[in-house]
Amino acid sequence: MAAPHAIHEEFPQDAARIHDLKLKDAHFARLLDEYDQVNDAVHQAESLIQPTSEAAERDLRRKRAHLKDEIARMLSTHSVG
């Protein structure tokens, strides 16, 4: 089961753009991978699977938000096709 806030949940209307960009843009693909890793770390911290300090958890959330913003920016400028 995927962690909450998976990218497909955050941008359900952009599934085709996400798929297209992931195949065509290596930078975007790396952003998605990094987002997934950070999102999993946030989920593990929140679920107490991986106990984490409040400061470290806050930093992870900020990093996830930054990555999500960058992904959103790239999605907004990309048309499928």
C-alpha positions in Angstrom: 0.0 0.0 0.0 1.3 3.4 -0.9 1.9 6.1 1.7 -0.6 8.9 2.0 0.1 11.9 -0.3 1.4 9.7 -3.1 1.9 11.9 -6.2 -1.0 10.3 -8.1 -3.3 11.3 -5.2 -1.9 14.8 -5.1 -2.5 15.3 -8.9 -5.2 12.9 -9.9 -6.2 15.0 -12.9 -2.6 14.9 -14.3 -2.0 11.2 -14.6 -1.3 11.4 -18.3 1.0 14.4 -17.9 2.9 12.6 -15.1 3.3 9.5 -17.2 4.4 11.4 -20.3 6.9 13.6 -18.4 8.3 10.7 -16.5 9.2 9.0 -19.8 10.5 12.1 -21.6 12.2 14.1 -18.8 15.0 12.6 -16.7 14.9 15.5 -14.3 11.2 15.0 -13.7 11.6 11.3 -13.2 14.3 12.0 -10.6 12.0 14.5 -8.8 9.2 11.8 -8.7 11.7 9.3 -7.2 12.9 11.8 -4.6 9.3 12.8 -3.8 8.4 9.1 -3.3 11.4 8.6 -1.0 10.7 11.7 1.1 7.0 11.0 1.2 7.7 7.4 2.5 10.1 8.8 5.1 7.4 11.3 6.3 4.8 8.5 6.5 7.2 6.3 8.5 7.9 9.2 10.9 4.2 9.9 11.3 3.3 6.3 11.8 6.2 5.8 14.3 7.6 3.1 12.1 10.8 5.1 12.1 10.9 7.3 15.1 12.2 10.8 14.1 12.7 14.0 15.9 10.1 16.7 15.4 12.7 18.9 13.7 13.7 16.2 11.3 10.1 15.4 10.5 9.3 19.0 9.9 12.3 19.2 7.6 11.0 16.2 5.7 7.6 17.8 5.3 9.2 21.0 4.0 11.3 19.0 1.5 8.2 17.1 0.3 6.3 20.4 -0.1 9.2 21.9 -2.1 9.3 18.8 -4.4 5.6 18.9 -4.8 5.7 22.5 -5.8 8.5 21.8 -8.4 6.5 18.9 -9.8 3.4 21.1 -10.0 5.3 23.8 -11.8 6.6 21.3 -14.4 3.2 19.8 -14.9 1.6 23.2 -15.5 4.0 23.9 -18.4 3.7 20.5 -20.0 1.2 19.4 -22.5 0.7 15.7 -23.3 1.8 14.5 -26.7 
